[in-house]
Amino acid sequence: QQVPFEKVVERVVKTRDMGRSPLFQVLFNFMVDDRGDEGAMDMGGLSITTEPYSETTSQFDLSFDIVGTADGLSISVEYCSDLYKEATVVRML
């Protein structure tokens, strides 16, 4: 936390391709959502709710977001369409 990101990249990455994330290209994110069906959190008078959104660009080459709920798993995938075909990503799922 005390070192700037660019300094970490400088020490870890020998040659850098500016078209790619410098440290990793694939993100696997697993969370457990134990808030129940309402999807809202109460923080002492401050109410926070989730809102659906969509992104048009991918931050990484491939990103898996898996949320465990009481009803099962919810899986979403984000990918770079220059690198992967939709059929390839569907097979991975």
SERO-4910 file (N, C-alpha, C, O; in steps of 0.05 Angstrom, whole numbers):
BEGIN
 pado doro    nc1    nc2    nc3   cac1   cac2   cac3    cc1    cc2    cc3    oc1    oc2    oc3
  Gln    A     16    -24      0      0      0      0     17     25      0      8     46     -9
  Gln    A     41     23     10     58     47     12     75     51    -13     89     71    -15
  Val    A     74     32    -32     91     35    -56     72     40    -80     53     26    -83
  Pro    A     79     60    -96     62     65   -119     62     41   -138     82     27   -141
  Phe    A     39     37   -151     35     14   -169     57     12   -190     67     -9   -196
  Glu    A     63     35   -202     83     35   -223    111     25   -213    126     13   -229
  Lys    A    117     31   -188    143     21   -177    143     -9   -174    163    -22   -179
  Val    A    120    -20   -166    117    -50   -164    121    -62   -192    135    -81   -195
  Val    A    107    -51   -212    109    -61   -239    138    -59   -249    148    -78   -262
  Glu    A    151    -37   -243    179    -33   -251    197    -56   -241    214    -65   -256
  Arg    A    192    -64   -216    209    -85   -204    202   -113   -213    220   -130   -214
  Val    A    177   -118   -219    167   -145   -224    168   -152   -254    175   -174   -261
  Val    A    161   -133   -271    158   -138   -300    183   -129   -315    192   -106   -313
  Lys    A    195   -148   -330    220   -141   -344    214   -124   -369    225   -102   -372
  Thr    A    196   -133   -386    187   -118   -409    157   -115   -408    143   -134   -402
  Arg    A    147    -91   -413    119    -85   -410    105    -80   -437    114    -63   -452
  Asp    A     84    -94   -441     66    -90   -464     44    -72   -455     28    -80   -438
  Met    A     42    -47   -465     22    -28   -455     -6    -36   -462    -25    -24   -452
  Gly    A    -10    -56   -479    -36    -65   -486    -47    -86   -467    -69    -96   -471
  Arg    A    -32    -94   -447    -40   -114   -428    -36   -105   -400    -20    -87   -394
  Ser    A    -52   -117   -382    -48   -112   -353    -20   -122   -345    -13   -144   -353
  Pro    A     -5   -106   -331     23   -113   -326     28   -137   -308     49   -150   -310
  Leu    A     10   -143   -289     15   -164   -270      0   -190   -275     10   -212   -270
  Phe    A    -25   -188   -284    -40   -212   -291    -61   -205   -312    -69   -182   -315
  Gln    A    -71   -226   -326    -90   -221   -347   -117   -234   -341   -138   -227   -353
  Val    A   -118   -252   -321   -143   -266   -314   -150   -261   -285   -133   -263   -268
  Leu    A   -175   -253   -280   -184   -248   -253   -206   -268   -246   -225   -272   -261
  Phe    A   -203   -282   -224   -224   -300   -214   -232   -290   -187   -217   -289   -168
  Asn    A   -257   -281   -185   -268   -268   -161   -291   -285   -150   -311   -289   -164
  Phe    A   -289   -294   -125   -310   -310   -113   -319   -296    -87   -302   -290    -70
  Met    A   -345   -291    -85   -356   -277    -61   -379   -293    -51   -393   -307    -66
  Val    A   -385   -290    -25   -409   -302    -14   -427   -278     -6   -419   -261     10
  Asp    A   -451   -278    -16   -471   -257    -11   -490   -268     10   -508   -284      3
  Asp    A   -488   -259     34   -505   -269     56   -525   -248     65   -535   -249     87
  Arg    A   -531   -229     47   -550   -207     54   -579   -215     50   -597   -200     58
  Gly    A   -584   -238     38   -611   -246     33   -622   -236      6   -606   -226    -10
  Asp    A   -647   -240      2   -659   -233    -24   -662   -204    -30   -662   -196    -53
  Glu    A   -663   -187     -9   -668   -159    -14   -645   -145    -26   -648   -124    -39
  Gly    A   -620   -155    -23   -597   -143    -35   -590   -115    -24   -575   -100    -37
  Ala    A   -600   -108     -1   -594    -82     11   -579    -85     37   -582   -105     51
  Met    A   -562    -66     43   -547    -66     68   -557    -42     85   -562    -21     74
  Asp    A   -558    -46    111   -565    -24    128   -540    -16    144   -529    -33    158
  Met    A   -532      8    142   -507     17    155   -514     41    173   -505     63    169
  Gly    A   -530     35    194   -536     56    214   -549     81    202   -539    103    206
  Gly    A   -571     77    189   -585    100    177   -579    105    148   -593    119    134
  Leu    A   -557     93    139   -549     96    111   -557     70     97   -546     49    104
  Ser    A   -574     71     77   -583     47     63   -569     46     36   -569     65     21
  Ile    A   -557     23     30   -543     19      5   -556     -4    -10   -560    -25      2
  Thr    A   -562      0    -35   -574    -21    -51   -557    -26    -76   -542     -7    -84
  Thr    A   -558    -49    -87   -543    -55   -111   -560    -47   -136   -584    -48   -135
  Glu    A   -546    -39   -157   -559    -31   -182   -546    -47   -204   -521    -50   -205
  Pro    A   -561    -56   -223   -549    -70   -246   -534    -50   -263   -541    -27   -266
  Tyr    A   -512    -60   -275   -497    -43   -294   -484    -61   -315   -483    -85   -312
  Ser    A   -476    -49   -336   -462    -64   -357   -438    -47   -366   -439    -23   -367
  Glu    A   -417    -61   -372   -392    -48   -381   -388    -55   -411   -396    -76   -420
  Thr    A   -376    -37   -425   -372    -42   -454   -343    -50   -459   -336    -58   -481
  Thr    A   -325    -46   -439   -297    -55   -443   -289    -72   -419   -299    -69   -397
  Ser    A   -270    -89   -424   -260   -107   -404   -234    -96   -392   -217    -87   -407
  Gln    A   -232    -98   -365   -207    -88   -353   -185   -109   -356   -161   -102   -357
  Phe    A   -192   -134   -358   -173   -156   -360   -179   -173   -385   -201   -170   -396
  Asp    A   -161   -190   -393   -166   -208   -415   -191   -226   -410   -207   -231   -428
  Leu    A   -193   -235   -385   -214   -253   -377   -220   -250   -348   -202   -249   -331
  Ser    A   -245   -246   -341   -253   -241   -313   -277   -258   -306   -298   -256   -319
  Phe    A   -275   -274   -285   -297   -290   -275   -306   -279   -248   -290   -276   -230
  Asp    A   -332   -273   -245   -343   -264   -220   -364   -285   -212   -384   -289   -226
  Ile    A   -359   -297   -189   -377   -318   -179   -387   -309   -151   -372   -303   -134
  Val    A   -414   -309   -148   -426   -300   -123   -442   -324   -112   -460   -334   -125
  Gly    A   -435   -333    -88   -450   -354    -75   -473   -342    -58   -468   -325    -41
  Thr    A   -497   -351    -63   -520   -342    -49   -534   -367    -37   -526   -389    -41
  Ala    A   -555   -362    -22   -571   -384    -10   -584   -401    -32   -589   -424    -28
  Asp    A   -588   -389    -56   -601   -403    -78   -581   -418    -96   -589   -433   -114
  Gly    A   -555   -413    -92   -535   -426   -110   -514   -406   -118   -508   -387   -103
  Leu    A   -503   -411   -141   -481   -394   -152   -491   -377   -175   -506   -386   -192
  Ser    A   -482   -352   -175   -487   -334   -198   -460   -328   -210   -442   -319   -197
  Ile    A   -457   -334   -236   -431   -331   -250   -434   -311   -273   -452   -313   -289
  Ser    A   -415   -292   -273   -414   -274   -296   -385   -274   -307   -366   -277   -292
  Val    A   -383   -271   -333   -357   -271   -345   -354   -246   -362   -373   -237   -376
  Glu    A   -331   -234   -361   -324   -211   -377   -299   -218   -392   -280   -229   -380
  Tyr    A   -297   -213   -418   -274   -221   -433   -268   -201   -456   -285   -186   -464
  Cys    A   -243   -202   -464   -234   -185   -486   -243   -199   -512   -233   -220   -519
  Ser    A   -260   -186   -527   -271   -199   -552   -250   -200   -574   -254   -213   -594
  Asp    A   -228   -185   -571   -206   -187   -591   -190   -213   -587   -177   -223   -605
  Leu    A   -192   -225   -562   -176   -249   -556   -193   -274   -555   -183   -296   -562
  Tyr    A   -218   -272   -548   -235   -295   -544   -261   -293   -560   -273   -271   -563
  Lys    A   -269   -316   -572   -295   -317   -584   -316   -324   -563   -309   -337   -543
  Glu    A   -341   -316   -567   -362   -322   -547   -365   -352   -543   -368   -361   -520
  Ala    A   -363   -368   -564   -365   -397   -561   -343   -409   -543   -348   -428   -528
  Thr    A   -319   -398   -544   -297   -407   -528   -303   -401   -498   -298   -418   -481
  Val    A   -313   -377   -492   -319   -370   -465   -342   -387   -454   -342   -395   -431
  Val    A   -362   -392   -471   -384   -409   -463   -374   -437   -456   -383   -449   -436
  Arg    A   -355   -448   -471   -344   -474   -465   -329   -474   -439   -330   -493   -423
  Met    A   -315   -452   -433   -301   -449   -407   -320   -450   -383   -315   -462   -363
  Leu    A   -343   -438   -387   -364   -438   -366   -373   -466   -361   -390   -471   -344
***
